[in-house]
Amino acid sequence: MLKEEQIIGSLVLDYLGLISSVIDKIGLIQKIDECLPVSQEKGAKVKMGERVTAMILNGLEFMDDRLYMFPEFLSNKLVDKLFRPDITAEMFNDDALGRCLDAIAEYSPTKLFSQIAFQIGTQFNLIT
């Protein structure tokens, strides 16, 4: 019988690592953070760009779970590789994601998308 410290588990990355690396290459997290800054003084541990990235990854997994189940979605993922080493799945709770969606709604989803799409288009010479 195995002792508790001998039990082996596994975490998956699948294609989410590829998507995460593209998000990193285009600087999506930083671009979102420029538009939707989060106050570290109020105890925020996860940036708005990281929250949006997590929701994108969730959407690409064809999941339509409720926000309160989000940490469960990330529980078997390599969260430290997808984001940064000091982030855990529990940090993407329904309160954090709800505040992000509220901030996007207040900023205007169309305005946010247009600004970021234009920046990426000019950065990679996609706009002629």
N, C-alpha and C positions, 0 to 999 in steps of 0.2 A: 504494500500500500504506500502511495506517495505521500510525503509530508506536504504541507501547504506551500512551502517555499520551493518545492520541486514540481509543482503543477505547471504545465506548459500551456500557454495560450497563444493566440495569433491575432494580429491586427492586419487589416487590408489597406491597400493603397489603390489598387486597380487603376483605372484610367483617370481617377481624380488627381493623381500626381501630375499627369500630363496637362490637365486643365489648369491646375494650380500653377504650374510653371509658365503657362501662357499668360495667365492673369498677372503673374509676377513680371514677366517680360514686358507687357504693355503698360505696367505701372498702374493698374486699375485701382488697387487699394489706396495708393497715394493720391490719385486723382479724386477719388470719392472723399478721402479725408480732407482734401483742400476745400471741397464744397460743403462737407458736413463734419466740421471739427467736433471732437468729443472732449469733454472736460475731464482731464486726469485728476483734477483736484476734487471732483465729486465722487471719486472712487471707481471710475470706469476702467476696466482692465482690458477690454477689447475695443479696437477702433471700429468706426462705422464701416470702413472699407472691408475689414475682416468679416464683419457681420454680413455684409452684402455678398461677399465671396462664399461664405458658408451657405447662404440661401441659394446661390447659384449652383453650388455643388450638390445641394439637396435636390434642387429641381432637375439636375441632370441625372440623378439616380432614379428619376421617375417616382419620387415620393411625394405624397400629398398629406403627410401627417400634420397634426396640429403643432403649433409652436412649442407647447409644453413638452412635446416628445422629441424635440430637437437634440438634446444631449444624448438621448438613446440612439438616434441616428448616427451620431459621431462617436459613440462609445467603442466601436470596433474599428475605427479609422486611426491612422497615424496623424493625429491632430498636430503634433509638434512638427511634422514634416510638411503638412499642408499650410501651416501658418507660421508659427515661430515656437521655439522650445518652451517658453513659459506659459503657453496657452493650454487649457484643458477643455474637454468637451462640456463640462458643467458651466463654463463661462458663457456658453451660447444658450442661455436659458430664455424662456418666453418673454421675460421682462426686457432683457437686452435687445432681443430681436424686435419686440414690439416698439421700443423706443426708436430703433433704427427706422422702422417702417413709418412711424409718426414723423420723424425728421425728414424723410424723403417726401412724404405727403405735404409737409409744410414748405419744403424747398421747391416743390413741383417736380414730379417724376419726369415730365417731358423736358423741362429745363435741364435737369440733371443728366438725362440721357443725351440730349443734344450737345451739351458742353463736353461731355466725356467722349462721345463719338467723334466730335469735331477735332478734339485734341489728339485722339488716337489716329484719326484719318490723316491729319497733317504730319504727325510724328513718323508714320510709316509710308508717307507719300501715296496714300490711297485716294486723295482728293486732287483732281487736276484743275 
